[in-house]
């Protein structure tokens, strides 16, 4: 399951959690974002017990995009215990996400 993160629920999932949190910053009009969306959903199913997956629509949640300095989308941030561990900018193959998740979880 991929959670739609908003300003009101973001802290609940990102700061108070010892699981890896993967956050996809995206927009409806973004072609590369649409390319990785199915990958994010597949990974959410595959890692459902150990990783939290969320999406932030930068058009709807501009405050979150500004808070994290998102300048390009898609940007996928990897967090644990409220700390940013790493990020991927741009559309990349599923294997790159798997590699990053396995190294950080």
N, C-alpha and C positions, 0 to 999 in steps of 0.2 A: 504494500500500500504506500502511495506517495501522498504526503500531507501537504495541503495548501497552506504555506506559512503566511501569516499576516503580522502586523505590528503587535496585535493583541495576544497572539499565541506563540510567537517566536521564542521568547525567553523560556517558556515551559519546556520546549524541546531542546533548545541549543545549550543553555547554561546549566541546567540542572540534570545533566545526564552523563553517565559514564560510558554510554555507547557512542560509537562513531556516528556522527550526524553528517549526511551528505546533502548539500543544499544547491539546487539548480536555480540560478538566476536567469530568467528568460522573459520573452515577450511574444505575444501572439503573432506579430508581424515578422518575426525573426526566422529566416529560413534555416540557418544552422541549428537554432533551438528546436525546431520541429524535427530535425534529423536525429538529435540525441534523445528526444522525449521517449521514444519506445525503448531505448537502451536503459534509461533511468527507471522506467516501469519494470522492465525485465529484472534488473538488478534488485529492485525493491522486493520482488517476489523471491528471488534467489537468496537474499540476505535478510529476510523478514524477521528472523529471530535475533540477529546480532547488530543490525545497522538500521538507523532511522533515515528515511529519505523524505526530503521536502522540496517544494518548488516555491519560488518567490517571483510573482509577476512584477517586473520592474515598473510597469506602467501603473499598476494598482498600488504597489507598495514602494513608492519612490524613497520614502524615509529609510527603509532597510537597505535599498541599493546605495544610497548615499553613505549610510553608516559603515558599509563594508567596502566603500570605494570602488563600486562596480562601474567600470568605464566601457567594457565590451561585454557583449552577451553572445553566446552563452558563457557564463562563468560558473563553475561548480566548485564550491568551497567544502572542505573536509574539516569538521570540528569535533572536538571532544572536550567535555568539561568546560565549555565556554571559550575554549582556545582554538584559534585557527591553526591547523596543522599543515595544510597545503591547499593548493587550488589548481584547477585546470581551466584554461581559457580557450574557447573555441570548440568546434566539433572534433571529437577524437573517436577512434574505434572503441568498442566495448572492452577489448583486452586491456586498454590503457586504464580504464576505470577499475577493472578487476584487479589489476596490478597495484594500483594506488590503494584501493580498499583493503586488500590483503596485507599490505605493508603497514597500514595505520590502525586497523581494528584491534 
